[in-house]
Amino acid sequence: MVVFYGLLLLIVSGVGIFRYKKLTVPFKILTWSVLFVFLCNVLSKLFSIKYKTNAPVLQVECIAEYIFYSLVYYYLFKNKKLKKLILLSIALVTIFFIVNASIFQPFDKVFPTNLYIPTQILYVLFSLLMFKQMLLYPLKINIIEQGVFWYNTAMLFYATTMFLNLGLTNIYAQHNHWDNYIFYFWYGIVSVFHILIGISILTDGKEINKSYA
């Protein structure tokens, strides 16, 4: 499963690089995010082997993903006040990340659940607002041919299913033999997420989303 996920990330990032000149700004950022996630996955394995923990990599990955995905939404949204709120959220979440990693959930020891949970809530909020914008400003193009639709669907799927995964963690913890369920469920979620991200990159184009070019 790990190898499959790594190959999936390489394929999706490769698609982004191949189509890079045709992509609008938010999807260029999205391409970089996939490359970053791939790098984090490689480093995570190396840290686990050498230091017996991959917490530092997961901490960095969590805050970096929020910055990447929020910037994608920043360029996709039309409302200027909403754009400013997104930039403000990036600043506040970054500050909270530093405080949390320094005091509450040590950078080198713990997965940043204190940061992870609120960012998932913000992803859901952003995705719902984006669907609202799509209804208010519909394009004369089939929705399944719009990269924005696939990206937004990916974010809504990712945020809501990860909430479910975290909610089931305590149940899994009571049954040690269920560890494999956590492993496969988590990789299943992120794999579907990046498949949807790949579709969004494939369907994006300046000729389609001129508003975001």
C-alpha positions as CSV (number, residue, x, y, z in Angstrom):
1,M,0.0,0.0,0.0
2,V,2.9,2.3,0.8
3,V,4.6,1.7,-2.5
4,F,1.3,2.1,-4.4
5,Y,0.7,5.5,-2.6
6,G,4.2,6.7,-3.4
7,L,3.8,5.7,-7.1
8,L,0.4,7.5,-7.1
9,L,2.0,10.7,-5.8
10,L,4.7,10.5,-8.5
11,I,2.1,10.0,-11.2
12,V,-0.1,12.9,-10.1
13,S,2.9,15.2,-9.7
14,G,4.1,14.1,-13.1
15,V,0.8,15.0,-14.7
16,G,1.0,18.4,-13.1
17,I,4.6,19.0,-14.3
18,F,3.7,17.8,-17.8
19,R,0.6,20.1,-18.0
20,Y,2.3,22.9,-15.9
21,K,2.2,25.6,-18.6
22,K,-1.5,24.9,-19.3
23,L,-2.5,25.1,-15.6
24,T,-4.0,28.1,-13.9
25,V,-2.2,29.5,-10.8
26,P,-4.1,27.6,-8.1
27,F,-3.4,24.2,-9.9
28,K,0.2,25.0,-10.3
29,I,0.3,25.5,-6.5
30,L,-1.6,22.2,-6.2
31,T,1.1,20.4,-8.3
32,W,3.8,21.7,-5.9
33,S,1.7,20.4,-3.0
34,V,1.7,16.9,-4.4
35,L,5.5,17.0,-4.9
36,F,5.8,18.2,-1.3
37,V,3.6,15.4,0.0
38,F,5.7,12.8,-1.9
39,L,8.9,14.2,-0.4
40,C,7.4,14.1,3.1
41,N,6.4,10.4,2.6
42,V,10.0,9.6,1.7
43,L,11.4,11.6,4.7
44,S,8.8,10.0,7.0
45,K,10.1,6.5,6.2
46,L,13.7,7.6,6.7
47,F,12.9,9.3,10.0
48,S,11.0,6.2,11.2
49,I,14.0,4.1,10.5
50,K,16.7,6.4,11.8
51,Y,15.0,8.2,14.7
52,K,12.2,5.7,15.5
53,T,9.6,8.5,15.0
54,N,8.3,10.5,12.0
55,A,6.6,13.1,14.2
56,P,8.7,16.1,12.9
57,V,7.8,15.3,9.3
58,L,4.1,14.9,10.1
59,Q,4.2,18.3,11.9
60,V,5.7,20.1,9.0
61,E,3.5,18.3,6.5
62,C,0.3,19.3,8.4
63,I,1.1,23.0,8.4
64,A,2.5,23.0,4.9
65,E,-0.6,21.3,3.5
66,Y,-2.8,23.9,5.1
67,I,-0.8,26.7,3.5
68,F,-0.8,25.0,0.1
69,Y,-4.5,24.1,0.0
70,S,-5.6,27.5,1.5
71,L,-3.6,29.3,-1.2
72,V,-5.3,27.3,-3.8
73,Y,-8.7,28.5,-2.4
74,Y,-7.3,32.0,-2.2
75,Y,-6.8,32.1,-6.0
76,L,-10.1,30.3,-6.7
77,F,-12.4,32.5,-4.6
78,K,-13.7,35.7,-6.1
79,N,-14.8,37.5,-2.9
80,K,-12.0,39.8,-1.7
81,K,-13.1,39.7,1.9
82,L,-12.9,35.9,1.8
83,K,-9.5,36.1,0.2
84,K,-8.3,38.3,3.1
85,L,-9.8,35.9,5.7
86,I,-7.9,33.0,4.1
87,L,-4.6,34.9,4.3
88,L,-5.5,35.7,8.0
89,S,-6.2,32.1,8.7
90,I,-2.9,31.1,7.3
91,A,-1.1,33.5,9.6
92,L,-3.1,32.4,12.6
93,V,-2.8,28.7,11.9
94,T,1.0,29.1,11.5
95,I,1.3,31.0,14.8
96,F,-0.8,28.3,16.5
97,F,1.4,25.6,14.9
98,I,4.5,27.2,16.4
99,V,2.9,27.5,19.9
100,N,1.5,24.0,19.7
101,A,4.7,22.4,18.6
102,S,6.7,24.3,21.3
103,I,4.3,23.7,24.3
104,F,1.4,21.3,23.8
105,Q,2.4,18.7,21.3
106,P,6.3,18.6,21.0
107,F,7.5,18.9,17.5
108,D,9.7,15.8,17.6
109,K,7.4,13.5,19.5
110,V,3.7,13.9,18.8
111,F,1.3,14.0,15.8
112,P,-0.3,17.5,15.8
113,T,-3.9,16.6,16.4
114,N,-4.5,20.1,17.9
115,L,-3.7,21.6,14.6
116,Y,-5.1,18.8,12.4
117,I,-8.7,19.0,13.7
118,P,-9.3,22.8,13.2
119,T,-7.7,22.7,9.7
120,Q,-10.0,19.9,8.6
121,I,-12.9,22.1,9.8
122,L,-11.6,25.0,7.7
123,Y,-11.2,22.7,4.7
124,V,-14.9,21.7,4.9
125,L,-15.9,25.4,5.3
126,F,-13.8,26.4,2.3
127,S,-15.2,23.6,0.1
128,L,-18.8,24.4,1.0
129,L,-18.2,28.1,0.2
130,M,-16.6,27.1,-3.1
131,F,-19.6,25.0,-4.1
132,K,-21.8,28.0,-3.3
133,Q,-19.6,30.2,-5.5
134,M,-19.9,27.6,-8.3
135,L,-23.7,27.8,-8.1
136,L,-23.6,31.6,-8.1
137,Y,-21.2,31.9,-11.0
138,P,-21.8,28.8,-13.2
139,L,-19.5,28.1,-16.1
140,K,-20.9,27.0,-19.5
141,I,-18.9,23.8,-19.2
142,N,-19.9,20.4,-18.0
143,I,-19.1,20.3,-14.3
144,I,-17.1,17.1,-14.5
145,E,-14.7,18.9,-16.9
146,Q,-13.9,21.6,-14.4
147,G,-10.8,21.2,-12.3
148,V,-12.3,23.3,-9.6
149,F,-15.1,20.8,-9.1
150,W,-12.7,17.9,-8.7
151,Y,-10.4,19.8,-6.4
152,N,-13.3,20.9,-4.2
153,T,-14.8,17.4,-4.1
154,A,-11.4,16.1,-3.1
155,M,-11.1,18.5,-0.2
156,L,-14.6,17.8,1.1
157,F,-14.0,14.1,0.9
158,Y,-10.6,14.3,2.5
159,A,-11.7,16.5,5.4
160,T,-14.9,14.6,6.3
161,T,-13.4,11.1,6.0
162,M,-10.3,12.1,8.1
163,F,-12.7,13.3,10.8
164,L,-14.3,9.9,10.7
165,N,-10.9,8.2,10.9
166,L,-9.9,10.3,13.9
167,G,-13.2,9.6,15.6
168,L,-12.7,5.8,15.2
169,T,-9.1,6.0,16.5
170,N,-10.2,5.5,20.1
171,I,-12.2,2.4,19.1
172,Y,-9.3,1.0,17.2
173,A,-7.0,1.7,20.3
174,Q,-9.1,-0.7,22.4
175,H,-8.5,-3.5,19.9
176,N,-4.8,-3.9,19.2
177,H,-5.4,-6.4,16.3
178,W,-7.3,-3.6,14.5
179,D,-4.1,-1.6,13.8
180,N,-4.2,-2.8,10.1
181,Y,-7.6,-1.2,9.7
182,I,-6.2,2.2,10.7
183,F,-3.3,1.7,8.3
184,Y,-5.5,0.7,5.3
185,F,-8.3,3.1,6.0
186,W,-5.8,6.1,6.2
187,Y,-4.0,5.1,3.0
188,G,-7.3,4.4,1.3
189,I,-8.5,8.0,2.1
190,V,-5.3,9.8,1.0
191,S,-5.1,7.6,-2.2
192,V,-8.6,8.5,-3.2
193,F,-7.9,12.1,-2.3
194,H,-4.9,12.3,-4.6
195,I,-6.6,10.5,-7.4
196,L,-9.3,13.2,-7.3
197,I,-6.5,15.8,-7.2
198,G,-5.0,14.2,-10.2
199,I,-8.3,14.4,-12.1
200,S,-8.5,18.1,-11.1
201,I,-5.1,18.8,-12.5
202,L,-6.0,16.9,-15.7
203,T,-9.2,18.8,-16.2
204,D,-7.9,22.3,-15.4
205,G,-6.8,24.7,-18.1
206,K,-6.5,28.4,-18.8
207,E,-9.0,28.1,-21.6
208,I,-11.6,26.6,-19.2
209,N,-11.0,28.6,-16.1
210,K,-9.9,32.0,-17.4
211,S,-11.0,33.7,-14.2
212,Y,-8.3,31.8,-12.3
213,A,-5.5,32.2,-14.9
